[in-house]
């Protein structure tokens, strides 16, 4: 539900309240002048006591100063004062004070209250003006009275319509802002899901490989088994720390967040893959002025590709090349496939969500993605990301 003033800055609110106060003082002064106005023959137009004229003038003008705080109450007081002024033959203007009050009623109140308020205002204003012009002090025929009443209705109704239109526009803006916030939240959740997938998939693959090694050589080579268990311990600690940093953004009390991994962290990926049985030849020819988001994307693409190499081809060799030119960033990962042996199947396209995640990351930056078995054996992943706008 839209609420008037909810998103308005305090400085702007003070400015508008100052304008309302100025309008209230002007309207009050005008109606005090009406109470002292004389006709062409020198006789006063308003023949009642001056104090009553001043009281009516105050009731017409001064409530406008607080119309943003009490719109319905202000409209009721102003309407009653204007109707009294019309019936007492205080010279009439087209109900400017009622228009100002009606504008705020339409702007600040829901339709279930502002529409009935408009109907009552139009009925009271139209009837009072018509009676004042046609019955109390007739200055013309009935058509003249109808014309003056119509002008008053046009002013009040037009002001209410303007307020209602502004309210609708602001409500649409608030809904759009809310939709954008929700969309940003959904995108952040998807980003965190991708990050968690990459973290868990990569580290669990390393742990699974080393656990298999430890189980295989536990009796024959205890030293090798202990080395594998050490790798499992280090990898587990690293995965927990990275997951804690990633999930920290979801904790309301906050959590210390480290910098997102980028090109500087590719060496650590290569070392982890080496410990899992993949000999990585890493080449990075890229400056460090790339945006943090694109560096994270490069890191995750290399991480997922090495994870696939560990899972499907270890022990093997893998060549990783990251190059950035003025036009694009080239990421190429190619492994030699598993060593030949009896009963080993031919390497096929890896399943799961890893390659899909790489494709989505590439598409997010308007890049291209290719992956598949190599003719000479092994598997290759090739990604191209545009450099423009990512520095």
N, C-alpha and C positions, 0 to 999 in steps of 0.2 A: 504494500500500500504506500502510495506517495504521501509524504508529509512535508508541508511547506517549511522551508528554512532548514531542512535537515542537513543538506549538503552546502549551505551558504556560509561563506566565510564570515567571521565576526566583524571584520572591518566593513564589509558590505552591509551587514545587518545594521550596524550603527549608522551608516550613511543613509539607509532607507528610513530608519526611525527619525533621523534629523529632518528628512524631507517631509515626512508625515507631520511632524511638529510644526514645520513652517506652513504647510497647507492648512493645518488646524487653526493656526493663528490668523491666517489670511481670511479664511471663511468666517471666523468669528467676527473679525473687524468689518467684513462686508455686511454681515447681518446686523451688527450694531449700527452701521451706517443706514441700512434699510429702515431701522426703527426710528431714525431721526430724519428720514427723507420727507421733503415737502413737495406738494404738487405745484403746478404752474401758478395757481391762484394764491399760493402762499400758505395753504392749509396743509397740515401734516397728513401724509397718506395713512400712517398707522396712528390710530387715535387712542390706543390703550396706554397704560402706564409704561413709563420708560424702563423701569426695573424689570417688567415682564418681557419687554423686547430684548433686554440684555440677557435675561435668563434663556430665552429661546435661542438667541444668537450663540450663547455658550453651548447649549445642547446640540445645535446644528454643527458647530465647528470643532469644539475641543475633543469630542470622542474620536475624531479622525487620527489624533496623535497616537492612539493605542489600537488602531484597527488591526494591526498584525498580531496582537496578542489575544484580542477578543472580537473576532470579526462578526459573529452573529449578534452579540450584545450591542456592538457599535452600530450595526445596521438597524437594529430595533430602536435604539435611542434616537439616532439621526432621523429615521423615517417618522417617528412620532413628532419630533420637533419640526420637521419640514411640513408635515400635514397641519400642525397647529399654526405655523406661520402662514400657510395658504388660507386657512379658515379665518385668521385674524386680519387678513388683507395686508400682511407685510409683503412688500413687493417681491415677486417671485422670479427666480432664475431656474434654469432647467435641472434642478436637483443635483447639482454637481457633487455635493457631499454624499448623497445617496449612491451616486455612481461610483465614487471612490470606495465606499463601504461594500457595495455589491461586488466590485471587482475582487476584493480580498475574500469575500465569502465563497465565490466560485473558485478562487485559486487555492484556498486553504481547507475548505470543507468538502467532504465527500458528497456525491450527487444526491444521496438520499436525504441530505439536509439542505444543500444549497438550492436544489430545484424547488422544494416547497417554500423556502425563504424568498426566492425570486417571485414565485406566484403571489405570495402575500404582499411583497413590496410593490409589484406592478398594480395590484388591485387597490391598495391603500393610496399609493402615489397618484394613480390615474383618477381615482374617485375624489381625492382631496383637491387636486388641481381643477378638475371639472366643476366641483361645487364652488370653489373659490371664484372661478372665472364666470360661471354661468348663473350662480345663485346669490352668493354673498355680496360681491361687488361686480355685477355684470358690466363689462366694458364693450361688449359686442354681442353678436348673436351666438347661437349654439355651435355653429360651425367653427367660430373662433375659439370657443372653449375646447372643442374637440381637438383643434389643431395644437393648442398649447399643451393639452394633456398628452397628445401623441408625441410631441417633442420630448416631454419628460420621460415617457415610456421608452422612447428610442435611446435616450441617454443612459437610463438605468439598465435597460435590457442589453444595450451594446456593451456597456462596461462589464456586466456579468458574463456576456459571451466571450469577451476578450480574456477575462480571468479563467474561464473554463477551458479555452483553447490553450492558454499558457500552461495550465495544470496538466492537460493531456500531453502536451509536448514534453514537459519535464518528467512526467510519469514514464513516457516511452524512453526518454534518455536514461532514467534510473533502471528500467528493465534491461536496456541494452548494456549498461554498465555491469549489471548483475550477471547477465549472460556471458559477458567477456570475462568476468572474474571466475565464473564457473568453468568456462572453457579453459582458462589458464590453469585452474586447479586440476582439471582432467589431464591436460597436457603434462603437468608436473608429475601427476601420479603415473602416467605412462612412462615418463622419463625415468622415474625411480624404479618402475617395474623392469625396464630394460637394463638399468644399471645393476639391479639385483640379479637378474638373469645372467648377465655377463660375469659378475663377481662369483656367483655360486657355481655356474657351469665351468668356468676356468679353473677355479681352485679345487673343486671336487674332482675334476678330471686328473689334476696333478696328484691329489691325495689317493685316488683310486689306483693310478699307475704305480705309485710308490708302495701302496699297501700290497699290491700284487707282487711286487719285487720282494718286499720284506717277507711275505708268506712263502715265496718260492725258495729263498736262500736262507731262511731262518736257521736251519740246522747245519747246512753246508758252510755257510759263510756268515757267522754272527756279526762280524764287523760291517759287512755290507747291509745287513738287516738293520743294524743300529743307525747307519747313515740314512737309510730310507725312512726310518721312524723319525729321525731328526728333521728331514725335509717335510714330513707330514706335520710335525709340530709347528715348524716355522710357517708353513703354508696356511695352517688352520688359524694361527694367531693373526697373520696378515689378512686373511679373509674376514675374520671377526672385526678387526679394526676398520676395514673398508666398509663393511656393512653397517657398522655403528655410525660412521661418518655419513653414509648415504641416508640412513633412516633418521639421522638427527634432525633433518628438516621437518619431520612429522611430529617431533616432540614439542609440546606446548611450552615446556619449561626451558627449551633451548638445549643445544648440545654443541661442543666445540667442533667446528667443521674445518677440515683441512682443505687445501686447494685441490681442485679437480685434477686428476692425473692428465698429463699432456705428453708432449714429445720428450721431455726430460725423463719420463718414467718408462720409456720403451726399453731401455737397458735392463731394467728390473724384470720386465716381461721375458726378455731373452734369457736371463739367468734362471728364472723359474722353469722355463721350457727346457733348458739344458739339464737341470736337475731331474726333470721327468723323462729324459731320454731323447730329446730333440735337439740336435746340434744346430743352433741358430746363427746364421750369418746376417747380421743387422747392418744396414746402410741407411743413414738418415742425412739427406741433403735438403734441409728446410730451415728457414730462419725462425726465430722464436717470437716474431711479432704477429703470428697468427692469433685470431681470436680464441678465447678460452674454450668456447663451444666447439669450434672446428678441431682444436687440438684433442679434446675429449673424444670426439668422433673418430679421429685417426687412431687414438689409443685403443678404443673399444673394438674397432675393426681388426687391428693387429692382434688384440687379445683373443677375439673369437676365432680368428684363423689359426693361431697357434694352439688354441684349445682343441680344435678339430684335428690338427696334426698330431697332438699328443694322444687324443682318443683313438684315432683311426690308423696312425702310421708309425708311432713310436716302436722301436728306436729308428730314427731317420735323421736326415739333414733337411734343413729348411732355410730358404733365402728370403729375407724380408728387406724390401727397399721402399723408402718413403722419400719422395722428391717433391719439392714445391717450386714452381716457376711463377712467372708473372700472371699466367693464365689459369693454371690448374695445379692441383695436388694429386700426385700419382702414388698409389699404394699398391704394391705387388707382393704377394706372398705365394711362394711355390715350394712344396716339399717333394722329396724324391720317392715318397711312398714307403710302405713297409719293406723290410728286407725279404728277399725271396726265400721261400721255404715250402716244404711239402704241406699241402692241405690249406695254404693261405689263399683266401679268395681274392679276386681282382678288385682293386679299390673302386668303389662306386660313390656317387654323389651323397655326401652326408645328409642324414635326415634331421629332424628336430627343428628348433626355432633359431638356431645360430645363424645360418645363412640368410634366413628371413630378416633377422635383426640387422645384419649388415646391409641388406638391400634397403630396408626402411631408413637406416641412417644415411645412406647415400642419397636416396630420393629426397630426404628432408632438406638437403642442401642443393638440390637440383643436379646431382651427379649421376654417374653411370656405374653399373655393377656387372661383373661377369665372373662366373665360377664354374669349374668343371675339371674332369680328369685331364692330365697332360698326355700327349701321344707317347712321349718317352717314359711315362710312368710317373706316378705321384698325382698331386692335386694342386691347382692354382686358383688364386683369388686375385682379381684385378678391380680396383675401384678408382674412379676419377671424380674429384671434387673441384668445382670452380673456385678459384682463388679470390675473385672480385667480391668485395663486400665481407670477406672473412679475415680481414687484417685489422 
